[in-house]
Amino acid sequence: MVRRRKKKKRRKIEEEEVKLRLPGEGEVLGIIDEMLGYDRVRVKCADGYIRLCRIPGRMKKRVWMRVGDIVLVAPWDFQSDKRGDIVYRYTSGEVRELEKMGLLKDLI
């Protein structure tokens, strides 16, 4: 007897539904430069600093990150030029929207 798996239906998200998250006060855009392990990554930020950032627990297993991904970084209160937390990872469609707005000129 052969068991068959059910196919999962994928929902398509219309572009009007997506609300783009922009950098707020105290946040900066960055690009992942290197994966260091132990939930740490090196991020080249738009303000010119290279920060050692950590991936918070709520994102560890749900949001997979790779080298070259565009992320939103919240620098720490102390050591703000060296350390930070990753707040959000942008999808490819959101990256295109950021490019249209001209926010990625500092990174690339």
C-alpha positions in Angstrom: 0.0 0.0 0.0 1.5 3.3 -1.1 0.8 6.4 0.9 0.5 9.7 -0.9 1.2 13.1 0.5 -1.2 15.9 0.1 0.1 18.8 -1.9 0.1 22.1 0.0 -1.6 25.0 -1.7 0.5 28.1 -2.0 -1.2 31.4 -1.5 -0.1 34.2 -3.9 0.3 37.5 -2.2 -0.9 40.4 -4.3 1.4 43.3 -4.5 -1.2 45.7 -3.1 -1.3 43.7 0.1 2.4 44.0 0.9 3.3 46.9 3.1 7.0 47.7 2.8 8.8 48.2 6.1 11.1 51.2 5.9 14.0 52.0 8.3 12.7 53.9 11.3 14.5 56.0 13.8 17.6 54.2 15.0 17.5 51.6 12.3 19.7 51.2 9.2 19.7 49.0 6.1 22.5 46.5 5.6 23.7 43.6 3.5 24.8 40.3 5.1 28.5 40.0 4.4 29.5 36.8 6.3 27.7 34.1 8.4 29.7 33.5 11.6 27.7 30.8 13.3 26.0 30.8 16.7 23.3 33.1 15.4 25.8 35.8 14.5 26.4 37.5 11.1 28.6 40.3 9.9 26.6 43.1 8.2 27.8 45.9 6.0 25.5 48.8 6.9 24.5 51.8 4.8 26.0 54.3 7.3 29.5 52.9 6.5 30.0 50.6 9.6 30.5 46.9 9.5 28.6 45.5 12.5 28.5 42.1 14.2 24.8 41.4 14.4 22.8 38.7 16.1 19.7 37.0 14.8 17.1 37.1 17.6 15.3 33.9 18.7 12.0 34.8 17.1 13.8 34.8 13.6 16.2 31.9 14.0 14.1 29.0 12.7 11.4 31.0 10.8 13.5 33.3 8.6 16.5 31.8 6.9 19.3 34.2 6.1 22.0 33.9 3.5 25.0 36.0 2.4 23.8 38.9 0.2 20.4 39.3 1.9 19.2 42.9 2.6 18.3 43.3 6.2 17.2 46.0 8.6 19.6 46.5 11.6 18.9 48.1 14.9 22.3 49.2 16.4 22.8 48.7 20.1 22.7 51.6 22.5 26.3 51.0 23.5 28.9 50.0 20.9 26.5 51.3 18.3 29.2 51.4 15.6 30.2 47.7 16.2 27.1 45.7 17.3 23.4 45.4 16.4 20.4 43.2 16.1 18.7 42.1 12.9 15.1 43.3 12.9 13.8 42.3 9.5 14.9 40.5 6.3 13.6 41.9 3.0 12.3 39.5 0.3 13.3 39.9 -3.4 10.2 41.9 -4.2 10.7 44.3 -1.3 14.4 44.7 -2.4 13.2 45.8 -5.9 10.9 48.4 -4.2 13.8 49.7 -2.1 15.9 50.1 -5.2 13.1 52.1 -6.9 13.0 54.4 -3.9 16.7 54.8 -4.0 17.5 53.5 -0.5 20.1 51.0 -1.6 22.5 53.3 -3.3 24.7 53.4 -0.2 25.0 49.6 0.0 25.7 48.7 -3.6 
